[in-house]
Amino acid sequence: MRAVGSEAKEYVTRVLRSPGEVDAAAWNDLVAGNGGSPFMRHEYLLAMHESGSATAATGWTPLLVTLWQGDSLQAACPLYAKAHSYGEYVFDWAWANAYEQHGLRYYPKGVVAVPFTPVPGPRLLARDGSARAALVEALLAEAKKLRLSSLHLLFTADQDVEACESAGLMLRHTVQFHWTNAGYADFDAFLASLAQEKRKKIRQERRKVAEAGVTFRHASGMDITAADWDFFYRCYERTYLEHGNAPYLTPEFFARMAATMPENWLLFIAERGGRRIACSLIAIADGVAYGRYWGALERVDCLHFEACYYQPLAWCIANGFQRFEGGAQGEHKMARALMPVKTTSAHWLAHPAFADAVEKFLAREGQGIENYLEHLDERSPFRRTERTREKP
């Protein structure tokens, strides 16, 4: 416990070992006041921790940095001491290798992020700009105290970027792909906005799934049954194992989502011949849908595209949702009309020489990102007359 901030506005810093140590209503009040995000909610972060998904045993040691004035929570963020770089989606393996080659220790490092969830949103929850600036100061102090090699704030909101840049942190940009609803009457109206080649390809892909005898149903909120959740996890786990990895998230995590945040989940289930064969799980909140998890027990050509893109997009159009975020990476998403969006992270490295080298690298990488975005813009899937209107 220590004080940070200016003399005019001083805060007491407390570092907590679990979201369970802070009042859920106070934490969620900060989330709501910073633009909202289902993934920053107390229930979501607590489920990550108490389900055994993001814990010290899995390489994520939780250290929630909180700022207080008396009994009032003024700012907070989820800091993790990381023993690896998995589950982050802003890749720093080259930085870790460079440290190792010079006989230096890169891990543990500090990460301010939502584990396994590459969704842009608020990371520095604060009552105002003064509290946000003090929170960055407290984060840097904690990183130095713990002798962390570095500090990384991932997929940050604009107000976080401003606070980090003011504190001298370096900015890094990556690209995601998001779909924007231009007020389409239905899925056919959306298709009509696309270039003929893209429109034809999507229709062909959907036809393959339909001709294979696959149909879909969806359920949301409390209508997702326990059997549905169990089937989802079978598919989710199977897909990870087929790629040679154990799933990041445990069954207990999803059980907690069903119990504490049911209103934020939408499940699409694919069926064929009376059997369930695949599903995709989408998060929903405030007019935005987030593509999150998918899995299949049987292989059907183009089933992934139908379950993870076309069914969710049709649902978004029918329900007036304004945006569908497709998750990290995936240039192939542009063919499904998810357009490139620049995301930002902020970084601090304790070692001065490496900080200088990374700063130079980020300048070059940043120019490369700008060139990449220009290149992607030239490949827009929309009809020429639609391109300006459809940009997110």
Secondary structure, 3 states (H helix, E strand, C coil): CEEEECCCCEEEEEEECCHHHCCHHHHHHHHHHCCCCHHHCHHHHHHHHHCCCCCHHHCEEEEEEEEEECCEEEEEEEEEEECCCCCCCCCCHHHHHHHHHCCCCCCCEEEECCCCCCCCECCCEECCHHHHHHHHHHHHHHHHHCCCCEEEECCECHHHHHHHHHCCCEEEEEEEEEEECCCCCCHHHHHHCECHHHHHHHHHHHHHHHHCCEEEEEEEHHHCCHHHHHHHHHHHHHHHHHCCCCCCCCHHHHHHHHHHCHHHEEEEEEEECCEEEEEEEEEEECCEEEEEEEEECCCCCCHHHHHHHHHHHHHHHHCCCCEEEEEECCHHHHHHCCEEEEEEEEEEECCHHHHHHHHHHHHHHHHHHHHHHHHHHHCCCECHHHHHHHCC
